[in-house]
């Protein structure tokens, strides 16, 4: 890898994906995928980002309850990340995404806590505004210092996101917010709007990109896809009227609290 990168210059396309499957088309729960803009693309301004996407199996998080946070924060610090998020998601085959996007569209309609669309592809599509706006919130949500100031600073975040349920970690260029002791999948038939995600979504709502356009390719034969109105609806799935915020803060009292075993030391 190092020798390969040494032969590349700033206008080469940097894109590497590692999976845990046996075949290139496997969809593996182990994934490490990095993509970089060419220098001339980066100089165009607010229309794309270099990106990193990685994942581990759910069982790994359950048996190592702070490892994902540690890796997420370490990567955010090394990359001086603008923003990012982590939580539950389905990994689609990297080389067969179009054939599997309809399955993802169906599943996110049943489980609101699932992420949708590839972070790498969203960043590389040159979506106007994505460098300065988040896509969504998750179990872990990274925002840069400028974004912190936009939403009222650390005191505002402490006020709106109580420390018994939310931890904040400094990564140098910003903070990572941890919502609860573990990711929430939010099954729609039980609770599509858990307060552990609604509250950070609402306090960070002004940072969210206004329009995503599409998280999937267009439908070929009428199969479900997260494109157009469906994609916009997914972006706003944790929005609630301001008049209901007090009720969601009360509902938070019934959510699992952070514990020393699920929280990293040195939280803000």
C-alpha positions as CSV (number, residue, x, y, z in Angstrom):
1,X,0.0,0.0,0.0
2,X,2.7,2.5,0.9
3,X,4.7,1.8,-2.2
4,X,1.6,2.2,-4.3
5,X,0.8,5.5,-2.8
6,X,4.3,6.8,-3.3
7,X,3.9,6.3,-7.0
8,X,0.7,8.4,-7.1
9,X,0.5,12.2,-7.4
10,X,-2.2,14.7,-6.2
11,X,-4.3,14.2,-9.3
12,X,-4.5,10.4,-9.1
13,X,-7.7,8.8,-8.0
14,X,-7.2,7.4,-4.5
15,X,-9.8,4.7,-3.8
16,X,-9.3,1.5,-1.8
17,X,-11.8,-0.9,-0.3
18,X,-11.0,-3.9,2.0
19,X,-13.7,-6.5,2.9
20,X,-13.8,-9.6,5.0
21,X,-15.5,-11.7,2.4
22,X,-14.0,-14.5,0.3
23,X,-15.0,-13.1,-3.0
24,X,-14.8,-9.5,-4.4
25,X,-18.6,-9.3,-4.6
26,X,-19.3,-10.4,-1.1
27,X,-21.1,-8.1,1.3
28,X,-19.0,-8.4,4.5
29,X,-19.6,-7.0,7.9
30,X,-15.9,-6.2,8.0
31,X,-15.2,-3.2,5.8
32,X,-12.6,-0.5,5.4
33,X,-13.2,1.8,2.4
34,X,-11.4,5.1,1.7
35,X,-11.9,7.5,-1.2
36,X,-10.1,10.8,-2.0
37,X,-10.8,13.6,-4.3
38,X,-8.3,14.6,-7.0
39,X,-6.5,17.9,-6.2
40,X,-8.3,19.8,-8.9
41,X,-11.7,18.5,-7.6
42,X,-10.8,19.5,-4.0
43,X,-10.0,23.0,-5.2
44,X,-13.5,23.5,-6.7
45,X,-14.8,24.2,-3.2
46,X,-17.9,23.1,-1.4
47,X,-19.0,20.1,-3.5
48,X,-17.3,17.0,-2.2
49,X,-15.1,15.4,0.5
50,X,-12.5,12.8,1.0
51,X,-14.1,10.0,3.0
52,X,-13.6,7.0,5.1
53,X,-16.2,4.3,5.8
54,X,-15.5,1.3,8.0
55,X,-17.6,-1.3,9.8
56,X,-17.5,-4.2,12.2
57,X,-20.1,-6.9,13.0
58,X,-22.7,-6.2,15.6
59,X,-21.4,-9.0,17.8
60,X,-18.0,-7.2,17.9
61,X,-19.5,-4.1,19.4
62,X,-21.5,-6.1,21.9
63,X,-18.4,-7.9,23.2
64,X,-16.0,-4.9,22.9
65,X,-18.3,-2.0,23.9
66,X,-15.8,0.8,23.5
67,X,-13.6,-0.4,20.6
68,X,-15.7,1.2,17.8
69,X,-15.8,4.6,19.6
70,X,-12.0,4.4,20.1
71,X,-11.4,3.6,16.4
72,X,-13.9,6.2,15.2
73,X,-12.3,9.0,17.3
74,X,-8.8,8.0,16.4
75,X,-9.7,8.2,12.7
76,X,-11.5,11.5,13.1
77,X,-8.4,12.9,14.9
78,X,-5.9,11.6,12.3
79,X,-8.0,12.9,9.4
80,X,-9.1,16.2,11.0
81,X,-12.6,15.1,10.0
82,X,-15.2,17.7,9.1
83,X,-18.0,15.5,10.2
84,X,-19.2,11.9,10.4
85,X,-21.5,9.4,12.0
86,X,-21.7,5.7,13.0
87,X,-24.4,3.3,14.0
88,X,-26.3,0.3,12.5
89,X,-26.2,-0.3,8.8
90,X,-26.4,-3.0,6.2
91,X,-23.3,-3.4,4.1
92,X,-24.1,-3.9,0.4
93,X,-21.8,-5.5,-2.1
94,X,-19.4,-2.8,-3.2
95,X,-19.4,-4.0,-6.8
96,X,-23.1,-4.9,-6.8
97,X,-24.7,-2.0,-5.1
98,X,-27.4,-1.2,-7.6
99,X,-28.8,-4.7,-7.4
100,X,-29.1,-4.5,-3.7
101,X,-30.2,-1.0,-3.0
102,X,-33.9,-1.9,-3.1
103,X,-33.3,-4.3,-0.2
104,X,-31.7,-1.4,1.8
105,X,-34.6,0.9,1.0
106,X,-37.1,-1.7,2.4
107,X,-35.1,-2.3,5.5
108,X,-34.6,1.3,6.5
109,X,-38.4,1.8,6.1
110,X,-38.7,-0.9,8.9
111,X,-35.8,0.2,11.1
112,X,-35.3,4.0,11.5
113,X,-31.9,3.5,13.2
114,X,-30.3,2.1,10.1
115,X,-28.0,4.3,8.1
116,X,-28.7,4.5,4.3
117,X,-26.5,5.1,1.3
118,X,-22.7,4.8,1.2
119,X,-20.7,7.6,2.9
120,X,-18.0,7.2,0.3
121,X,-20.5,7.6,-2.6
122,X,-22.4,10.5,-1.0
123,X,-19.1,12.4,-0.4
124,X,-17.8,11.6,-3.9
125,X,-21.0,12.6,-5.7
126,X,-20.0,16.2,-5.2
127,X,-23.2,16.9,-3.4
128,X,-23.2,20.7,-3.0
129,X,-22.9,21.6,0.7
130,X,-21.8,18.2,2.0
131,X,-18.4,19.4,3.3
132,X,-20.1,21.9,5.6
133,X,-23.3,20.0,6.4
134,X,-23.9,16.6,8.1
135,X,-26.0,13.9,6.5
136,X,-27.6,12.5,9.6
137,X,-27.1,11.7,13.3
138,X,-26.2,8.3,14.7
139,X,-25.0,6.5,17.7
140,X,-21.8,8.5,17.2
141,X,-21.9,11.9,15.5
142,X,-18.8,13.9,14.7
143,X,-19.1,17.7,14.1
144,X,-16.3,20.2,13.6
145,X,-15.6,23.3,15.7
146,X,-17.4,25.6,13.3
147,X,-20.5,23.4,13.6
148,X,-20.3,23.4,17.4
149,X,-20.4,27.2,17.4
150,X,-23.3,27.3,14.9
151,X,-25.5,25.3,17.3
152,X,-24.6,27.4,20.3
153,X,-21.4,25.8,21.6
154,X,-20.6,23.1,24.2
155,X,-22.9,24.7,26.9
156,X,-25.9,24.4,24.5
157,X,-25.1,20.8,23.8
158,X,-24.7,20.0,27.5
159,X,-28.0,21.6,28.2
160,X,-29.9,19.8,25.4
161,X,-28.1,16.4,25.6
162,X,-27.8,15.4,29.3
163,X,-24.6,13.7,30.3
164,X,-26.3,10.6,31.8
165,X,-27.2,9.6,28.2
166,X,-24.8,11.6,26.0
167,X,-21.0,11.7,26.1
168,X,-18.8,14.2,24.2
169,X,-15.3,13.4,23.1
170,X,-12.7,15.9,21.7
171,X,-11.0,14.8,18.5
172,X,-9.0,18.0,17.9
173,X,-11.0,19.4,14.9
174,X,-14.3,19.0,16.8
175,X,-16.2,16.6,19.0
176,X,-17.9,13.2,18.8
177,X,-21.3,12.8,20.5
178,X,-22.1,9.3,21.7
179,X,-25.9,8.8,22.1
180,X,-26.6,6.0,24.7
181,X,-24.5,3.0,25.6
182,X,-25.1,1.2,22.3
183,X,-26.5,1.8,18.8
184,X,-30.3,1.9,18.6
185,X,-32.0,0.2,15.6
186,X,-35.4,1.9,16.2
187,X,-37.9,-0.7,14.7
188,X,-40.7,1.3,13.2
189,X,-43.5,-0.9,14.7
190,X,-42.2,-0.2,18.2
191,X,-40.6,3.3,18.2
192,X,-39.5,5.0,15.0
193,X,-38.4,8.1,16.9
194,X,-36.4,7.2,20.0
195,X,-35.5,10.2,22.0
196,X,-31.9,9.2,22.1
197,X,-31.7,10.1,18.4
198,X,-34.5,12.7,18.2
199,X,-32.8,15.0,20.7
200,X,-29.4,15.2,19.0
201,X,-31.2,15.4,15.6
202,X,-33.1,18.4,16.7
203,X,-30.2,20.3,18.3
204,X,-28.1,19.6,15.2
205,X,-30.9,20.0,12.6
206,X,-29.6,23.3,11.3
207,X,-26.3,21.6,10.3
208,X,-28.1,18.9,8.2
209,X,-27.8,19.2,4.5
210,X,-31.1,20.7,3.1
211,X,-31.4,18.4,0.1
212,X,-29.6,15.1,-0.6
213,X,-31.2,14.5,-4.0
214,X,-30.6,10.7,-3.9
215,X,-29.0,8.1,-1.7
216,X,-29.5,5.4,-4.4
217,X,-29.6,5.1,-8.1
218,X,-33.0,5.5,-9.8
219,X,-35.5,2.7,-9.9
220,X,-35.2,0.4,-12.9
221,X,-38.5,-1.5,-12.7
222,X,-40.4,0.3,-10.0
223,X,-38.5,-1.3,-7.1
224,X,-38.1,0.8,-4.0
225,X,-35.1,3.2,-3.9
226,X,-34.1,6.1,-1.7
227,X,-34.2,8.7,-4.4
228,X,-36.0,12.0,-4.7
229,X,-38.8,12.3,-2.1
230,X,-38.0,9.0,-0.4
231,X,-34.4,10.2,0.2
232,X,-35.6,13.5,1.6
233,X,-38.0,11.8,3.9
234,X,-35.2,9.6,5.2
235,X,-33.2,12.7,6.1
236,X,-36.0,14.1,8.2
237,X,-37.0,10.8,9.9
238,X,-36.1,12.0,13.4
239,X,-37.7,15.5,13.1
240,X,-40.5,16.4,15.5
241,X,-42.4,19.6,16.1
242,X,-40.7,22.0,18.5
243,X,-43.8,21.8,20.7
244,X,-43.1,18.1,21.3
245,X,-39.5,18.4,22.4
246,X,-40.3,18.6,26.1
247,X,-42.2,15.3,25.8
248,X,-39.2,13.7,24.2
249,X,-36.9,15.0,27.0
250,X,-39.2,13.3,29.4
251,X,-39.2,10.1,27.3
252,X,-35.4,10.1,27.5
253,X,-35.7,9.2,31.2
254,X,-36.8,5.7,30.2
255,X,-33.8,5.2,27.8
256,X,-30.7,3.2,28.9
257,X,-28.0,5.4,30.5
258,X,-24.3,5.4,29.7
259,X,-22.2,3.3,31.9
260,X,-18.4,3.3,32.7
261,X,-18.2,0.1,30.6
262,X,-19.7,1.7,27.5
263,X,-18.1,5.2,27.8
264,X,-14.5,6.3,27.0
265,X,-12.6,8.2,29.7
266,X,-12.1,11.9,29.3
267,X,-15.5,12.8,28.0
268,X,-16.2,16.5,27.9
